[in-house]
Amino acid sequence: MDLTLGSDYFIYEHTEQGHLVAINTNDLKEMKKYWKLNKGKKPLPADKVKGYPMIHDEEQDSLKIDFTKEFEYEIRALNKFD
């Protein structure tokens, strides 16, 4: 099951910080290229991608993207959230 928000964002888990991050589909191309180029390499480079944290919306009792806070996340710390 892919957790997507519309067709513009995919949800990833930040393994070091333990929270969910929304990544724009345009940035997914960068992530795929990163993993293809660095497959099997150790240590992995610290390339970054822009994303938005997911926050709890108390009114709707659900998660939503916090578009007010854009951050850069290291690609190597992001895992697709299923």
RODRENDREN-778625 format. One record per residue (C-alpha): x, y, z; residue in one letter. Coordinates in steps of 0.25 Angstrom, whole numbers, padded with zeros to 4 digits, always signed. Layout:
<recs>
XYZa;...
</recs>
This chain:
<recs>
+0000+0000+0000m;+0006+0013-0004d;+0002+0025+0005l;+0001+0037-0004t;-0006+0050-0003l;-0012+0053-0016g;-0002+0051-0027s;+0008+0062-0023d;+0014+0056-0010y;+0019+0043-0005f;+0021+0040+0010i;+0035+0035+0016y;+0039+0032+0030e;+0052+0039+0035h;+0059+0028+0042t;+0068+0037+0051e;+0057+0047+0055q;+0045+0037+0055g;+0035+0045+0048h;+0028+0046+0035l;+0032+0054+0023v;+0025+0058+0011a;+0033+0058-0002i;+0029+0065-0015n;+0028+0055-0027t;+0038+0064-0034n;+0049+0061-0023d;+0046+0046-0024l;+0054+0046-0037k;+0066+0052-0029e;+0064+0041-0019m;+0064+0030-0029k;+0076+0035-0036k;+0083+0036-0023y;+0080+0021-0019w;+0084+0016-0033k;+0097+0023-0033l;+0101+0019-0019n;+0096+0005-0018k;+0105-0003-0009g;+0114+0009-0005k;+0118+0011+0009k;+0117+0021+0015p;+0106+0027+0007l;+0107+0042+0002p;+0100+0052+0010a;+0091+0057-0002d;+0079+0065+0002k;+0065+0066-0003v;+0054+0077+0001k;+0042+0072+0009g;+0031+0076+0019y;+0028+0070+0032p;+0015+0063+0035m;+0007+0068+0047i;-0005+0064+0054h;-0018+0072+0051d;-0026+0072+0064e;-0039+0077+0057e;-0039+0066+0047q;-0031+0055+0055d;-0022+0052+0044s;-0008+0055+0038l;-0006+0067+0029k;+0006+0073+0023i;+0012+0086+0030d;+0015+0094+0018f;+0020+0106+0027t;+0032+0098+0030k;+0041+0093+0018e;+0054+0086+0022f;+0065+0078+0015e;+0066+0064+0019y;+0078+0054+0016e;+0073+0044+0006i;+0080+0033+0013r;+0071+0035+0025a;+0058+0034+0018l;+0050+0021+0016n;+0037+0020+0008k;+0026+0019+0018f;+0016+0007+0015d;
</recs>
